[in-house]
Amino acid sequence: MRKARKICVVTGSRAEYGLLFWLLREIQQDHDLELQLVVTGMHLAPEFGLTYRIIEEDGFCIEEKVDMLLSSDTPVGIAKSLGLGTISFADVFDRLKPDILVLLGDRYEILAAAQAALIANIPIAHLHGGEATEGAIDEAIRHSITKMSHLHFVAAEPYRKRVIQLGENPDRVINVGALGLDNIERLKLLERNEFEKSIQFKLGRVNFLVTYHPVTLGNHNPKYAIDQLLGALDDFPDAKVIFTRPNSDTNGRIIAQTIDEYAIKHPERVKVFTSLGQTKYLSAIKLTDVLIGNSSSGLIEVPVLGKPTVNLGDRQRGRLKTESVIDCQETKEEISASIRKALSPEFKILAKNVVSPYGKGGASVRIKEFLKDVELEGIIIKQFYDLQI
């Protein structure tokens, strides 16, 4: 009988955990696999809701906690957190000795884990590589993790081609579709009255969901940008607005503080959440009229639920988008005009009929089966794959 293969999965944010949930469940329920779950980053921070508790409530055993967030969201503070995380992950991997490390995405917490695993000769399986977010430092982090990794599970065919273009062996680059679609396929979303009760907030005739994160590249003024967004929302005084707070990126606290101050001024129509969780977040998308912000969910999950997205600025520039995504610059006038377009009857019909480039769900099962059966002998040795031009 083959010894259970140890699959270590690292999660550092609420959004990332939501994407990983069904993969974690698939690994947990497979007797040929042993799940080693490591939490870090925002999961362990009180200001972000101590969301590791949600993970435990979901029935997962957390093997290790890596506390790496410093009380600073400056570039210096983030860089020091990265160093602290790398040191801590080195110790964790030495204790756990996983057969495969699974990492999703492009955040600096995940880069810390990748660096430690690379030195420890642990095979890395990277999820959602090959994507582009030209307005965020995540772009460089994502591609760096790709070059440290040995297996690649991408969300769309153009991303598969990009990972191969980065020199990765095509046999190890698999298009499984977007993990987030598994949540839409497998979760039971809330009806309006259930949702309102769960968040203690009444929806109105028109409702917005706002998810806005810092833009971490270029000379971007986060206070100016969030003020422009809030000014645009003032053009819709009858709309109810649900905010989710930003990630622990550079200047995230400035945005969070400004949103909180706005909510205090408009308690009757604005509600702010540190974390909604996947069921309530997807239910919010289903029950609101438009998602406004710069989250990747506006490009992946929102179109599948048949709703429009107003995508602000450059953070998601370069990602695949459907026709239901309205790109606009971060000025009050452009944001307001884009929201009006999204609310028009014609655009609502368009949004209900788009076809997602990210597949139809089922990514978690496909990834789990590949991790279970892949030959690990010699996988650490990588050769640069040259395109035949």
HELIX and SHEET records of a PDB file:
HELIX    1   1 ARG A   14  GLN A   29  1                                  16    
HELIX    2   2 GLY A   41  LEU A   44  5                                   4    
HELIX    3   3 PRO A   46  PHE A   48  5                                   3    
HELIX    4   4 TYR A   52  GLU A   57  1                                   6    
HELIX    5   5 PRO A   75  LEU A   96  1                                  22    
HELIX    6   6 TYR A  108  ILE A  119  1                                  12    
HELIX    7   7 ASP A  138  MET A  148  1                                  11    
HELIX    8   8 GLU A  157  GLN A  165  1                                   9    
HELIX    9   9 PRO A  170  ARG A  172  5                                   3    
HELIX   10  10 GLY A  180  ARG A  186  1                                   7    
HELIX   11  11 ARG A  192  ILE A  199  1                                   8    
HELIX   12  12 PRO A  222  LEU A  233  1                                  12    
HELIX   13  13 GLY A  252  LYS A  265  1                                  14    
HELIX   14  14 GLY A  277  LEU A  287  1                                  11    
HELIX   15  15 SER A  296  GLY A  298  5                                   3    
HELIX   16  16 GLU A  301  VAL A  304  1                                   4    
HELIX   17  17 LYS A  332  LEU A  343  1                                  12    
HELIX   18  18 PRO A  345  ALA A  351  1                                   7    
HELIX   19  19 ALA A  363  ASP A  373  1                                  11    
SHEET    1   A 7 ILE A  62  VAL A  66  0                                        
SHEET    2   A 7 LEU A  33  THR A  40  1                                        
SHEET    3   A 7 ARG A   5  THR A  11  1                                        
SHEET    4   A 7 ILE A 100  LEU A 104  1                                        
SHEET    5   A 7 ILE A 124  LEU A 127  1                                        
SHEET    6   A 7 LEU A 151  VAL A 154  1                                        
SHEET    7   A 7 VAL A 173  ASN A 175  1                                        
SHEET    1   B 6 VAL A 270  PHE A 273  0                                        
SHEET    2   B 6 LYS A 240  THR A 244  1                                        
SHEET    3   B 6 ASN A 207  THR A 211  1                                        
SHEET    4   B 6 VAL A 290  GLY A 293  1                                        
SHEET    5   B 6 THR A 309  LEU A 312  1                                        
SHEET    6   B 6 VAL A 325  CYS A 328  1                                        
END                                                                             
